[in-house]
């Protein structure tokens, strides 16, 4: 896709998701010609920071193809230095105009963090590190009186968006200049639909409807 605006990039993603939900995907940019075209370099229009859950394959659920999306995935879409560096590379070097935090219902990382807070469950190994990075979202949700799983998932998505902008000065400046937008989407596993949870750099009233 040629250079575009953050709002057009978001509409492209949501349009692809509507095709996926309705069972009419176009499977764009997935042929040999596209593969050859991309060999010299890439030009993704969006970055997807998503959960590593095997049911959350970004190119499939947004009906995109080779070279369209720069995808970074961690359990619970938790953020470390390598994630921040990857996102900054995609926006500053590759020219991606949209950053998407993609969360989903029935998230194991969120469930584990909630169990740790509420029941004292202690994860072992490096899983504990993932749980500890999700825990601030659980505590913030509890402080706000949120108890439903869907509300806690949304709180974690919003917290990840805020954390991206708080920790990355580069990304914050790109959003302030209107060059890049950061949005949070919540994915429903059974329906296959993605809904808008929060936006930075795109007016919610002007954002395309899911």
Beta strands, then each sheet from edge to edge (+ up, - down):
strand 1: 46-51
strand 2: 69-74
strand 3: 98-104
strand 4: 181-187
strand 5: 194-200
sheet 1: 2+ 1+ 3+ 4+ 5-
end
